[in-house]
Amino acid sequence: MSTGFRPGAEGGVVVEFDPAEVSILRSLVGMILGMVEPGETGSDPLERALGIGAAKVPDDPVLARLFPSAYADEEQAAEFRRYTEAALRDGKRADARAVLDSVASGRAELSADQAQAWLRALNDVRLALGTRLEITEEVHEELAGMAEDDPRYPAYMMYDWLTYLQDSLVRALW
């Protein structure tokens, strides 16, 4: 089992995963990659060429969490989303690919920039999983009281493991 991230050379970090952990990470990050494919673009050819997207809040609660509204006012939020969501999706795909490209062997030596991409990708995975599981701030109390035969137990343990990884990455960077 991974002991988490540790400081590496020149501000980077190092981590080692066993094959099962690599498989889990690749699966979870791959799901995020699939979810953040390019969104809908406008019907105008210039808008499509510039990547100006639709202004609609996603119906999927996970996507709504990954791409939250920037403003309480619906019109302002829609306008902001229209001009920013495509770039946000591009960034999330790039972060996910950075993880997938560097985790395959089980050992990853990451530069500071790659580590930041991992940090963002791990956060996206945790947000997605947490939304699907309806995780609250009491997650640790819930997990402590949850029986191992509870059908939610494996998913909660995975969420806890991702939290540990993200925390160890933050600590290794700072």
N, C-alpha and C positions, 0 to 999 in steps of 0.2 A: 504494500500500500504506500502511496505517495506520502512523503514527509513534508510536502508543501514546497513552496518556492524559497530559494535562498539567494543572497546577493551573488552576483557573478562579476565578470570583468567589465571595467569601464562603465559602470552604472547599470549594467544589465542584470539579468537574473538567470538562474538555472533551476530546472525541475525535472524529476524523473517520475514516470508513471508505469505501473504494471500493465500488461496487455488488456486486462479487463477495464481498467480506468481509461486507457486510450480509446477503447471501443465505446464506452459510455460518453466520453467527451466528444468524440467524432459524431456519434449519433445525435446528441443534444445540439451541438453547434450546427450540424447539418440541417436539423429541423429549423433552426433559426434562419439559416441561409435560405431555405425554401420559403419561409414566411415573409422575408423582406425582399422578395423579388421586386423588380420595378413595378410601381403602382400604376394606376390608371393615369393617362395623360389626357389633356384637353383634345377636342376634336380639331382645333386649328393646327395646321401643319407647322407654323412657326412655334407654337406652344410645345408641340411634340418635340421639335428639334432642340428647343431650349430646356426641355425636361420640366416644363411647368405642368404640374399635376392637377389632379382633381382636388376639390376643396372639401371633400366629404370626410367626416370622421369615420374611421374603420368600424365595421359592424362587429368584427371579432374582438372580444375584450383584450386578448393578448396584444393584438396590433394597436388597439387604442392605448394600451399601457406603454408599448414601445414607442409610439408616436403620439404623445399626449397633446392636447390643445394648449397653445401658448397663451391664449387669452380667454377670459370668462365670456366676453362678448362673442357670440357665435359668428358674426360677420368678420370681426377682426381675426378671430381664430381661423376661419376659412381662408381668408386672404393670406395669412401667414403660412398656413399649411400648403396652399397652392404653390408658393414659391420656394418652400424649403424641404418638403417631404422627399422629393426625388434625391436631393443631395444627402439627406439623412439616411435614406435607404442605401445609397451607394456606400456611405461610410460604414454602415452596419454589415453590409456584404463584405467589404474589404477587411473588416475586423474578423469576421467569421472565417474568411479564407486564410488570414494570417495564422489563426489557431490551427485550422485543418492542415495547413502546409508544414507547421512546425511541430506538431504533436505525433506525427505518424510513427516515428521510431521509438517513442516512449521517453526519450530524453530531449529536452529542449533547452538550448542556450539562447536566450533572447536578449537583443539589444534593448535599450531603454524605450525606443519607439515601438518595438515589437511587444514589449511588456505592457505598454499603454494600450495597444490594440487588444491584447489578451484581457486586460482589465475591463475594457468596454464590452468585449464579447461575453465574458463571464457574467457581467452585470445584466446583459440582455437575456442570457439563458436563465439566470435567477429570476428576473422580472417575469419572463414567460412562464416558467414553472410555478413561481409563486402565485401568479394570476390564475393559472389553471387549478391549482390546489387550494385557492382562496386562503393563502397564508396570511396570518395576522402577526402582530408584534408578539403575540404569546406563543410563537412557534416552538420555542425551546421548552416551555411548560407542557404544551401539547405532546411534543415528542417524548418527553420524559415520562409522561403518563400513558403513552400509547403502547399497546401490546404488540409484540413482534408479528403476531398473526393478523393484525389489522391490515386490510387491503391497502391502506394508504401508507403504511410504514415504509416500504421501499422508496416510494417517491419522496417522502419527507426526509428520509436518510440521505437521498441524493441531493436534495435541496440543502441539507445541513453540510454535506461534503463540499458542495459548490461554494457555500458561504465560507467554509474553512479555507478553500483554495484562494478565494478572492482576498480574504484577510491576510493570508500568508504572502500573497503577491504584493499587497499594499505595504506590508511590513518590510519585505525584502527591498522594495524600491525606496523606502524612506528609512 
